[in-house]
Amino acid sequence: MKTKKSGARYSAIVGIGEKLKQLSIETGREYLALNRGVPAVTLIDISEVVPLLDFNSGELQIYPQNNGILKLREAVNKKYFGNKSSADNIFITHGGMGTIDMVVDTLDVEEILIPKFYWGAYRNIMTMRNVVHDFYENYEFLDQNIDKLQNKAVIICDPSNPLGNKYDDAKLMQLIKKLDSAGVIILFDGPYRKLFIQGEDLFYQDLAALPNVIIMESFSKSIGLSGQRLGFMHTNDKEFAEEFNIRLLYVTNGVNAFAQLLVHALLTTKEGKEAADEFRRITIEGMNRNIEYLRKNGFLAEEFYQDSTPVGIFTIVNRSEEELLEYRIGSVGLPFFTSTAKDEAKAYSRICIASDPDKIEKFFNRMK
Ligand SMILES: Cc1ncc(COP(=O)(O)O)c(C=O)c1O
């Protein structure tokens, strides 16, 4: 069959998972899969939340509103933006990946800049969509080159995949405001943020008020529902919003109503908030224990956390993917996450620290 080849590559991370399974079968020994990108300290317990959903309702059974069920968009406005934005600026989507795809395909810019260490999907999506892209070294580079960024967009991912670091909100906001007022488009990809930040979120409130910022969010990580494929996009730009809404119709024909109502219940009901809080509490406790352990035992690659804080759900360790595999630890080599610094990255790999701390200690102790 004649096929349009996009040039995008299938995720190497999935391939590593398959290799680990195979090795485990062949050797009969346990492998610790830290290559994946989901919070796996615990699952979210939604048993008290599901009974609150009315399955015999049109709301759940029939096509939802194209831009998302209104009460969910209102709940997002309240929870993420302190009611300072509007439900009209929020578009419920089929997850973060789909949002990024639609955003980069809809945006009319000369070029999109990706961080030096980046989530591989950015590059593959842009390759697939024929979007011109390049890489930026760090935030100082953006700060010092604002005049060269006219008609361009930059992706900011904080906390970062793959580094798992979080920049100071105030410093990051200073840079974003400078870029925004110079007319540079900021694509803020923050699916890990709400795992850590609860209560009033002044950073997101400020971000949502800026005209050149597009926020791309997801419920995959912050409430552990990657299986539900749900996220949202926020923009103040009416022209962009209008085109995005048209495309959303022909891409999704409305996003799964069950997932929307489930997330709505998690954001708004007592039972839902408790379930989400408990999920985050256990996840963060596990990650903090893992960071402390890796740090104390010299495995954490401190050089990546000089002007930022390691928070998760990933961290960089100072061992290569091959070295870790000798100790039956699955990881993703850092070279996989960069196009411009492969040599520098050779000695490191990314592990998911949102994983069972007892297991991490057991497997890494063998390497000491
Ligand atoms: C940085 C980043 N953005 C967005 C996503 C998208 O997640 P999802 O498509 O599950 O919403 C991921 C998933 O791993 C990610 O790491």
The ligand as a MOL file (V3000), in Angstrom:
LIG
                    3D

  0  0  0     0  0            999 V3000
M  V30 BEGIN CTAB
M  V30 COUNTS 16 16 0 0 0
M  V30 BEGIN ATOM
M  V30 1 C 6.2630 16.1990 29.1700 0
M  V30 2 C 5.0190 15.4590 28.8160 0
M  V30 3 N 4.0040 16.1180 28.2540 0
M  V30 4 C 2.8600 15.5090 27.9420 0
M  V30 5 C 2.6700 14.1670 28.1750 0
M  V30 6 C 1.3860 13.5780 27.7260 0
M  V30 7 O 0.7060 12.7420 28.5420 0
M  V30 8 P -0.7260 12.1990 28.1310 0
M  V30 9 O -0.7810 12.0460 26.6500 0
M  V30 10 O -0.8460 10.8940 28.8450 0
M  V30 11 O -1.7010 13.1940 28.6190 0
M  V30 12 C 3.7270 13.4130 28.7350 0
M  V30 13 C 3.5930 11.9740 28.9370 0
M  V30 14 O 4.4980 11.2460 29.2430 0
M  V30 15 C 4.9250 14.0890 29.0740 0
M  V30 16 O 5.9570 13.4590 29.6260 0
M  V30 END ATOM
M  V30 BEGIN BOND
M  V30 1 1 1 2
M  V30 2 1 2 3
M  V30 3 2 2 15
M  V30 4 2 3 4
M  V30 5 1 4 5
M  V30 6 1 5 6
M  V30 7 2 5 12
M  V30 8 1 6 7
M  V30 9 1 7 8
M  V30 10 2 8 9
M  V30 11 1 8 10
M  V30 12 1 8 11
M  V30 13 1 12 13
M  V30 14 1 12 15
M  V30 15 2 13 14
M  V30 16 1 15 16
M  V30 END BOND
M  V30 END CTAB
M  END
